[in-house]
Amino acid sequence: MGIVGSSTALIRRRLRVGFSFPPALIPFRFSSISSGLHHTQAPATAAATMSGSESESDRSIIGVPDHIDASAWTRISSMKTLAEMHREGTLKAPSKAGGARKSVAASTSAGGDEAVGDNQSPDSEVYTPNSAFLDRISLYQGDITKLAVDSIVNAANKSLLGGGGVDGAIHSAAGPKLYDECRQLNGCRTGQSKITLGYDLPSLHVIHTVGPVYGLPKEEKAEQLASCYRTSLELAVENQLRHIAFPSISTGIYGYPIEDATHIALKTTREFLEKPEADKIERVIFVVWSDKDKEVYQELLPQYFPPAPTQESSSAAETGATADSG
């Protein structure tokens, strides 16, 4: 496959001030991979050079076109991590009697990964606390097209040429160049993902994934949805991207029940983060729009990312102190 959307000027426009290197040092090379379009950078990646993601929101943006309002962008530093949410008591620790279990599965993929299906039936060990994960996960309610991150995920259709909902909003905000690049990708299969540049979006890249239309057989749909999250995360790692923001895939017009879809999203993400190669990802952001969806994530997140005992005790103490003061 030839070069697709390799605009050096486009990438330079989004780089945050705080480092410098000549344009010759940021060439892009694109090649085809099984799950989409993969790019590499030489001799060093922009993502690697732009270290310190928590401070990047304090850096100025260079070369932003006049028609883009960068003041409306949301940056990593303004998104609370699960660790912060646990300390604030926004998330509650799951009960020992219930919760997400590692072996709950509706089907097993060829690679050995399991997908959570409908009507959860826990039957083995509950996920154990991992404080490092809590600093790498965020829940954000708002507009995914305003996130100044390395990548956002588009809940696309098979054509990749835009549609309704999140798909239409991302294409609209990115501008016509995104459509032009997507035309060269020859579509995408359900459960698979492909990557493009972000163009007029504050996000450097868009990872397009095609979720399943809910229906029968449920086991197959569950695995396809799990594959959307897994292949998107794989692309983020392969492209050395530090951040990835997910909408709630397939829960709009495709009809996937929000609770079942959220179980799959969280389970797949948790198990991917346990892999050594996932250390390259600094932040996974789950983006919701409605209060209803936010409440589902708030309820289920602690099942897959429970607080460490010290955090749980601190949260309980703060809650008790607030009650006593009232």
N, C-alpha and C positions, 0 to 999 in steps of 0.2 A: 504494500500500500504506500502511496506517495505521501508527501508532507501534507498535513491537514492542519490548517489554522495556526501555523507556527510563527506567529507574529511576535518578533522580539520586542517591538515597541509596545505591544499590548501588555506583555509581561512586565516590562520596565515600568509602565505606567502604574502598576499596582504594588510595586515593591516599596516597602516602608523605609523611610530614612533611618539611618543608624549604621549603615555600612556602605561601602562603595566598591565597585569593580567596573571595569570597562565593558561596553556592550558585547565585545567579542567573546567574553567569558560566559555568556548565557545562551549558547545555541541550543536548539531542541532537535531531537531526533525521534521520529515516530515510527512505530512498527506495530504489526498486528499481533495480538495475543488472543488466547482462547476466549477470555471473558470481555474483550473489548479492545480499546486503543490505548496503548501504553507509550509513555514518553520518558526519555531519560535526558539528563542534563550533564554537561561536562564543561570544565573539570570539577565543578562543585554545584550542587543544586541550590536554587534560590531558597528553597525551604530550609535547607541546612544552614545557609548563610544568614537567614533571617531568624536567628536564635532569640529566645526570650519572648515567647508568645504572649505572656501576661503583660508585657510592657509595650507591646506594639501599638495598642490603642492610643498611647501618648505620643506616638510619632506622627509627623505630618505626612500627608499623602501627596505624592508628586505627580504632576502631569494629568490630573483628572479633568476630562472635558467639561466645558461650561454647563452642558445639559444634565450633568450628574450631580446630585446633591449629596456629597459625602458626609454632611452633618447628620444625615438620617441613618447612616450605617450603624449597625450594632457590632461591637467588637468583643473578643473573647473575655477581656477583663471585666465586662459588665454582666457576664453570664455566671450565675452561681453554680458551683459544683455540688455533687451529691453530698460531699463532706460538709459543706456549708449548710445545705438544706437539712441534713441530719442534726447538726448542732443547733439550728434554729427551731427544730421540732416540726418542720414542714413535712418531713417524711417520718413515718413510724416504723419501728422494727417489726418484722413479721412475727406472728405467733409461732411457737415451737411445734404446735400441733398441725400447722398447715404450711403453705408456702410452696415455692417452686422447688422442684427436685431435678437432679441431674439426669435421671434416666426416664423422665416423662417424655414419651415420643409417640408420634403417629406414624412416622416412617423414618427410614434410614437412607441417607444418600449414598452414592457410590463411594464417596470418600470416607464414609464411616460416621459422618455427622448426623445427629438426629434432629428432627423438627418437631416442635410441640404442636399437637393437634387440638381439636375442639374438646370441650368437656374434660378439663385437666383431671388427672387421677394420680396424684403424687404417690410414689411407692419406694423411694429410697432417700439417700442423704440430701439434706437441705444444703444450698450453696453456702459456703463458708465466707466469713468476712475477709475482705482484702482492702486495706486502707488506701493502697496505691490506686486501685480502680476508682475509688470514690473521688479522687482528685482529678480524674480524667473523664468523668461523665457529667453532662449538664442536661437539665430539662429547661427548655425555653419556650415561652408562649409569645408568639408574634409572627412577623412576616419573614419567611425564610429567604426571600429575595433581598433582604437588607443586611444579611450577615456577612461581615468582613472576615472571612475564614479562607482556608486553603481549598475547601471543596464543599459544595452542597449536593444533595442527591435529588434528582428529579424523578417523580413518579410518572414515568413516560408511558406512551403506548408503543406498539411494536414498530411503528413507522419512524419514531423519534422526531417527528416533524411538528410537534406541538398538539395541543388539544385543550381540554377544559381543566378547571381546578388548578392545582399546583403546577401542572405541566404548562398550561397556558400562561400563568403568571410568570414563570421562569423565562419562557421564550419572549414574552412581552418586555420584561425588564432587561434581558440580555441584549435585545436588539436583533436585527436581521442577520448579522454575521453568524449567530448561533444556528439559525435555520440553515444557512449555507453550509456550515461544517457538518451538521447532522445529515444533510442530503448525501454526503459522501460516505456515510457509515453503513449504508445498506440495511437499515433497520436493526432490530435486536429481538432475540427470542425471549419468551417469558422466563423469568428467573435469572436472566443474564444482565450484564451491565457493560456500558461503554462510556468513555470519558472524552470530554471536549474542554476547550477553554471557556471562560466565563463571560468574556467580552464586556458589556456594559454593567454586568453585575459586580458588586463588591467582592464576591467570591472569585478566587483565581480560576477555579475549574468547576464544571458541572459533571457529575457522574449520573448518567441516565440509566435507570433500571426499570424493567417491565414487570410489574406485579401481576398476579393471577386474578382473574375474575372469579369471585367466590361461587362455589357450587360443588358438585360431585365430580370425581371422588375427593373427599375432604383431605385425605392423607396426601394426595398428589398436590393439591393446592397449598397445603401447609409447607411441604418441602420446597415448592416453587417460591413461596414467600420468603422462607428462610434463605434460599439461594440468592434472592435479591439483596438481602443484607450482607450475606457472606461475600458475594462477588464484588459488591461495592467496597467493602472493607479491604478486600484483596487488592483492588485497584488503587485505593488510597496508599497502601503500603508499597506497592510496586512503583508508584509514582512519587514516593517520598513526600507525601502530603501529611501535614501535622494534624489537620482538623478535618472532620467530616460531620456534616449536619444532615440528619434524616428527617423527612416528613413521615407521617404515618401511612406507609405504603399500602395501597389497595383498599383503604377504608372509606374512600369517597364513593364515586359512581360504581366502582368495582364491587362494592358491597361486602367486603370482609368485615366481620364483627370486630369492633375496636378492641374488646378485651382479648379475644383470641389472637388478633394480629399483634397486640402489644406483648403478649407472652412470647410469641415467636421472635419479635424484634429484640427483646431483652435477653432471651436465652441465647440466640445466635451471637449477639454482641458479646455477652459474658464469655462464652466459650471461645470466641475468636481472640479476645483480649488475653486469654490464658496462654496463647501461643507466643513463643519467643519473638517472632517477627513483628508482632503487634506492638512491641515496645516503641516503635517509631511513631505511633499515633499518640499525640498529646491530649487530644480532646475529641470525644464523641458527643454530639449534641442531638437530643431528641426534640424536635420542633413540633409544637401543637398550636392549633388555632383556637379551638373552642374550650370553654371551661370544662365541658364533659370529658373531652379527651385528656385534658390536663389532670383531672381527678383520677382517671384510670391509670395514667402513668405514675402519679403520686402514690397510688395504692400498690401497684405492682413492682415498682423500682426496688423497694427494700427487700423484696423476695429474692431478687437476683443479685442485688448489690447491698447486702445488709451492712449495718454500721459495725465498726469494731466495738468491743465491750466498753472501752473508755468513752467513745462517742455516745453510745447508748446511755451510759450512766450520766454523762454531762447533759444530754438532752432532757433526760428525766428530771435531773436536779433543777435545770432552768425552768422546766414546766411547773415543778412543784413550788419553786420560789415565786413564780408569777402568780400562782393560785393563792399562796399565802399572803402576798402583798395586796391581793384583791379583797 
